[in-house]
Amino acid sequence: MNVDLNWWAIIAAVAVNMIVGAIWYSPALFAKEWSKLAGRKMEDMRKNAGPGYAITALGALIQAYILAHFVAYTAYFYPSYSNIRVGLTTGLFLWIAFVAVTQGVNTVFAGTRKKLWAINTGYFLVVLLINGIILASWR
Protein backbone atom coordinates (compact mmCIF):
# COMPACT_ATOMS: atom_id res chain seq x y z
CA MET A 1 0.00 0.00 0.00
CA ASN A 2 1.42 3.35 -1.05
CA VAL A 3 0.80 6.13 1.47
CA ASP A 4 0.51 9.66 0.13
CA LEU A 5 1.60 12.04 2.86
CA ASN A 6 0.34 15.57 3.27
CA TRP A 7 3.39 17.39 4.59
CA TRP A 8 1.33 20.45 5.52
CA ALA A 9 -0.78 18.23 7.79
CA ILE A 10 2.38 16.74 9.28
CA ILE A 11 3.82 20.20 9.94
CA ALA A 12 0.50 21.25 11.51
CA ALA A 13 0.65 18.14 13.72
CA VAL A 14 4.16 19.08 14.85
CA ALA A 15 2.94 22.59 15.70
CA VAL A 16 -0.01 21.14 17.65
CA ASN A 17 2.35 18.89 19.57
CA MET A 18 4.52 21.84 20.57
CA ILE A 19 1.57 24.12 21.42
CA VAL A 20 -0.21 21.48 23.50
CA GLY A 21 3.07 20.78 25.31
CA ALA A 22 3.59 24.47 26.07
CA ILE A 23 0.07 24.70 27.50
CA TRP A 24 0.10 21.30 29.25
CA TYR A 25 3.36 21.93 31.05
CA SER A 26 2.63 25.60 31.80
CA PRO A 27 2.07 26.98 35.30
CA ALA A 28 -1.63 27.27 34.44
CA LEU A 29 -1.93 23.49 34.15
CA PHE A 30 0.68 20.94 35.29
CA ALA A 31 4.11 22.64 35.53
CA LYS A 32 4.22 22.95 39.30
CA GLU A 33 2.91 19.46 39.99
CA TRP A 34 5.08 17.92 37.28
CA SER A 35 8.28 19.56 38.55
CA LYS A 36 7.52 18.47 42.10
CA LEU A 37 6.82 14.86 41.07
CA ALA A 38 9.81 14.74 38.70
CA GLY A 39 12.14 16.30 41.27
CA ARG A 40 13.13 19.08 38.88
CA LYS A 41 13.28 22.83 39.41
CA MET A 42 11.68 24.92 36.67
CA GLU A 43 14.55 27.41 36.81
CA ASP A 44 17.11 24.67 36.07
CA MET A 45 15.06 23.39 33.17
CA ARG A 46 14.73 26.86 31.61
CA LYS A 47 18.53 27.19 31.49
CA ASN A 48 18.84 24.16 29.19
CA ALA A 49 15.55 24.49 27.33
CA GLY A 50 17.03 24.82 23.82
CA PRO A 51 18.17 21.21 23.37
CA GLY A 52 14.96 19.98 25.00
CA TYR A 53 12.80 21.91 22.54
CA ALA A 54 14.90 20.75 19.59
CA ILE A 55 14.57 17.09 20.61
CA THR A 56 10.86 17.58 21.27
CA ALA A 57 10.32 19.11 17.83
CA LEU A 58 12.28 16.32 16.12
CA GLY A 59 10.32 13.72 18.10
CA ALA A 60 7.05 15.43 17.16
CA LEU A 61 8.04 15.29 13.48
CA ILE A 62 8.87 11.58 13.67
CA GLN A 63 5.69 10.89 15.61
CA ALA A 64 3.50 12.80 13.12
CA TYR A 65 5.16 11.09 10.14
CA ILE A 66 4.52 7.63 11.56
CA LEU A 67 1.03 8.54 12.79
CA ALA A 68 0.16 9.69 9.23
CA HIS A 69 1.01 6.19 7.98
CA PHE A 70 -1.11 4.48 10.63
CA VAL A 71 -4.00 6.85 9.92
CA ALA A 72 -3.80 5.89 6.24
CA TYR A 73 -3.76 2.19 7.15
CA THR A 74 -6.77 2.57 9.42
CA ALA A 75 -8.68 4.49 6.73
CA TYR A 76 -7.81 1.80 4.19
CA PHE A 77 -8.95 -1.11 6.34
CA TYR A 78 -12.03 0.66 7.72
CA PRO A 79 -13.41 2.64 4.78
CA SER A 80 -16.78 3.11 6.51
CA TYR A 81 -15.18 5.13 9.33
CA SER A 82 -15.45 8.91 9.21
CA ASN A 83 -12.20 10.90 9.17
CA ILE A 84 -12.74 11.86 12.80
CA ARG A 85 -13.29 8.25 13.81
CA VAL A 86 -10.21 7.14 11.87
CA GLY A 87 -8.10 9.78 13.61
CA LEU A 88 -9.46 9.12 17.08
CA THR A 89 -9.25 5.34 16.76
CA THR A 90 -5.70 5.44 15.44
CA GLY A 91 -4.49 7.95 18.02
CA LEU A 92 -6.15 6.11 20.90
CA PHE A 93 -4.89 2.66 19.93
CA LEU A 94 -1.32 3.88 19.39
CA TRP A 95 -1.46 5.76 22.69
CA ILE A 96 -2.64 2.65 24.57
CA ALA A 97 -0.06 0.33 22.98
CA PHE A 98 3.01 2.53 22.82
CA VAL A 99 2.59 5.27 25.39
CA ALA A 100 0.30 4.15 28.22
CA VAL A 101 1.64 0.61 28.45
CA THR A 102 5.34 1.41 28.07
CA GLN A 103 5.18 4.36 30.46
CA GLY A 104 3.13 2.25 32.88
CA VAL A 105 5.87 -0.38 32.93
CA ASN A 106 8.51 2.32 33.47
CA THR A 107 6.43 3.84 36.26
CA VAL A 108 6.15 0.54 38.10
CA PHE A 109 9.81 -0.42 37.79
CA ALA A 110 11.19 3.07 38.41
CA GLY A 111 8.93 3.52 41.41
CA THR A 112 7.66 6.89 40.21
CA ARG A 113 4.29 8.32 41.11
CA LYS A 114 1.16 7.36 39.19
CA LYS A 115 0.23 11.02 39.05
CA LEU A 116 3.42 11.74 37.07
CA TRP A 117 2.43 8.92 34.71
CA ALA A 118 -1.01 10.53 34.30
CA ILE A 119 0.42 13.98 33.54
CA ASN A 120 2.99 12.73 31.02
CA THR A 121 0.82 10.19 29.26
CA GLY A 122 -2.21 12.51 29.32
CA TYR A 123 -0.24 14.99 27.24
CA PHE A 124 0.47 12.34 24.61
CA LEU A 125 -3.14 11.16 24.62
CA VAL A 126 -4.35 14.68 23.82
CA VAL A 127 -1.66 15.14 21.14
CA LEU A 128 -2.30 11.79 19.45
CA LEU A 129 -6.06 12.31 19.38
CA ILE A 130 -5.86 15.83 17.95
CA ASN A 131 -3.13 14.91 15.49
CA GLY A 132 -4.97 11.77 14.45
CA ILE A 133 -7.96 13.91 13.51
CA ILE A 134 -5.77 16.45 11.67
CA LEU A 135 -3.94 13.78 9.71
CA ALA A 136 -7.12 11.84 8.88
CA SER A 137 -9.07 14.92 7.83
CA TRP A 138 -6.31 16.63 5.87
CA ARG A 139 -5.06 13.88 3.53
Residue pairs with C-beta under 8 A, 6 or more apart in sequence:
1 72
1 73
1 76
3 68
3 69
3 72
3 73
4 72
4 139
5 65
5 68
5 69
6 68
6 135
6 138
6 139
8 138
9 68
9 134
9 135
9 138
9 139
10 61
10 64
10 65
10 68
10 135
12 134
12 138
13 60
13 63
13 64
13 67
13 68
13 131
13 134
13 135
14 57
14 60
14 61
14 64
16 127
16 130
16 131
16 134
17 56
17 60
17 63
17 64
17 127
17 131
18 53
18 56
18 57
18 60
20 123
20 126
20 127
20 130
21 56
21 123
21 127
23 29
24 30
24 119
24 122
24 123
24 126
25 31
25 34
25 123
30 119
31 42
33 115
33 119
34 116
34 119
34 120
35 41
35 42
35 45
37 112
37 113
37 115
37 116
37 119
38 116
45 52
63 127
63 131
64 131
64 135
67 90
67 91
67 94
67 128
67 131
67 132
67 135
68 135
70 90
70 94
71 86
71 87
71 90
71 132
71 135
71 136
71 139
72 139
74 81
74 86
74 89
74 90
74 136
75 81
75 83
75 86
75 136
75 139
78 85
78 86
78 89
81 89
83 133
83 136
83 137
83 139
84 133
84 136
84 137
86 132
86 136
87 129
87 131
87 132
87 133
87 134
87 135
87 136
87 137
88 129
88 132
88 133
89 132
90 132
90 136
91 125
91 128
91 129
91 130
91 131
91 132
91 133
92 125
92 128
92 129
92 132
94 128
95 121
95 124
95 125
95 128
95 129
99 121
99 124
99 125
99 128
100 121
100 125
103 117
103 120
103 121
104 117
104 121
106 112
107 113
107 114
107 116
107 117
